Every structure is written in structure tokens, then in C-alpha cells.
Amino acid sequence: MNYHTSIDFDATKNNTNKLLNEYRRLNIDRHKLKLVSNLSAIQYDGMPKSQSNRNSTEEALINDLNDIEEERKSIEFKIALIDKTLVEMTRIDEYTAKLAKLLTLRYIDRFSVTKCCFELSEAFNSAMEPMNGLPMSRNKFYDKRDEALLIFAEVYPKKSDLIEYQKQ
């Protein structure tokens, strides 16, 4: 059986699209959590220090800080997986590097589809169809984006989060 015949392409593209659309929110959350943990962890030098007589309020604060730190690490791990997957796509071959650029422009840099079409017109232009400064068509953009989403899903280290298989 062919490996690709059992993949549910639409579900896989939707999962990958959803993950990449979360990138901005993950980045915002990461910075927010970093700020909260930095503000909460301020230590005052010269202040009298007590023995380790912690009360329940201090324990709760320490537990909250630990939870915030764990959440921040989890978010940073997700961001790193996305970033590293895009980098690995650029190392496969020239064409896949162009697909990685498409995903980066659209999801990481948050370019509009129209701006992506202008930016990518030269990259996906063949010698047979000179663009003369015209943008890539939206249909071609969406075709290339769908292809890029599927390749991203295959390169992504946690494939099981993205790739879905057809139910037999």
C-alpha cells in the first residue's frame, strides 16, 4: 500500500494550518509569561531574610511561579518545533525551501495573502510563464500553501499531532 494513500490530506492540512495560526498567540503568551515570572521573581537585596518559615501564601506564590515557568517552557518548546521544522524544510531542496518561505511569510511574518503573492511571484515563476512584476495568482498561492502544509506536517517532529489517516 502506498504511504500517501492512507493520509487524510484535508484533515492534515487543517491541523497544520491550525498549528501555524497559533504561532503568534504562542509568541504573545511566551512574552507575557516571561514578564509575569520576571516581575514576580524580583528579590530585594538588603531586606531581612527569615529562616525558611514559609506560610501558605508564600507556598501558593512559589507554586504559581513554578506553574508559570512550566507553561512558558512548554510554549517555548512548541515555538522551537515550528521554527526548526521551517529551517529543516529549507535544507531539503530548493523547491521545498520556497515552500518554507511561503509558510514563513504567511504564518510567522503574518503577511496578507496579497502581499505573499507579490513576494513569491518570482520564487514560483517558471521560465515558461514570465510574470513581468505581476503577483502570483491567489489560486496558485493556495495550491502551493496546501503543498507546503503537507510537507511541513511530514517534517514536523511530532507528526502524530498533525497527520491524520483515513478511516478504513
N, C-alpha and C positions, 0 to 999 in steps of 0.2 A: 504494500500500500504506500502511496506517495505521502510523504510527511505533510505537505501543504494541503492535501485534500481534506484532512480532518480538522484543520483550523477554521474556526468561525471568524472570518475576516471582519465582518461588520462589528461584532462584539469586541474583538481585539482592537480595532481602530478606535472604537468608543472608549474603551478602558485607557488606551494610551493618550487619547485626546483629553480625557478627564484628568489623568495624572499631570500632563504638561500644563493644563489650565490651572492646576493647583500651585504651580511653581511660584507665582507672585505672592499668593496667600502664605505659602510656606516661608518665603523670604521676609514678609512683613511680620509674621509670628516669631520667626527667629530673632529678629531685631528687637521686637517688643519684649520677648523673654530675656534676652541678654540685658536689656535696660533694667527690667524689673530685678533680675538677680544681682546686677551691679549695684543698684540703689539699696537693695536690702542687705547687701553684704558689707556695707560701709562700716569700718571699725574706727573707733575714736581712740587715738593714742593719748596717753596721759590720764585717761579715766581710770578710776579704781576698778580693779578686777576682783571679782569674788571667786571663792572656791567654786567647784563645779556643782553648785546648788541651783540646778535649773528648775524652774517651775513649769507648770503645764503650758503657759503661754509661750515660753521660750521653746519648749519642745515642739509645739504646734508650728511655730515660725520656722524652726530648723527643718521639720518635715515638709513644710510648704516649699522652702527653698530647694530641698532635695528633689521634690516632685517637679519643680520648675526646671531645674538643671537636667533632669532625665528627659523631660519633654523637649527641651532645647536640643539636647544631643540627638534625639530621635528625628527631629525636624532637620537638623544639620546633616544627618545621615541620608535622609530622603533627597535633600538638595544635592548632596555629593553624588548620589547614584545617578540622578538625572544629568548633572554636569559631566560626569565621567563617561556615561553612555554616549552623549553627544561627541565627546572627544574621541572615543573609540570608533564611532561611525566615520569620523574624518580620516581614520587610519586604514579603513578597509580598501577603498579605491577612490578615484577622483569623482565618479558619479555619486557614490554614497556620501562623500564629503559635501557635495552640493545639496543633497537631501538634508544633511545635518544642518547646513547653513539655513535652509528653509525653516526647519523647526526652531532654530535659534532665533531667527528674525521674528517669527510669528509668536512663539510662546515665551521665550526668555526676554527678548528686547521689546516685545509687545507691539510690534509693527502692525498696522492695519493690513488687510488683505491687499488693498490697492497699493500701498507702499511696498509690500513684499513683491507684488507683480512687477513693479518698476525695478526694484533692487535685483531681482532674479532673472530678468529678461535675458541678459547676456549669458548667464550661467547655463540656462537650459535651452539656449538657442542653438539650433543645428546649422551647419553651413548651408543647408538646403533652404532654410527659411530665414532670410535676413530680417532683423527686427527694425533696423533704422531708428533706434531710440524709442520704439513703441514698447509698452509694457507687455508682459506675458498675459495671455488671456486668463480670466478667472477659472474657466473650466480646466485649463492646463495646470493652473496653480493647485486646484483641489485634487486633481489626479496625482500630481507629484506629492502633495501633502499626504494623501492616503497611502501612497507607496512608502513615504518616509516614516509614517506612523507604524506601519507593519514591520519595517526594518528595525526601528527603534525598539519595538516590542521583542524582537528576536535577539537583539544585542543586550538589552536590559538584563542585569544580573538576576533580578527576581522575576523571571519570566512568568511564573505562576500567578503573579499579581495582574498581569496584562493579557496573556494569551489564553483565550478560551477555545475549547474544542466543540465541534458539532456533536450534538447528541444523536446517537445512532438508534 
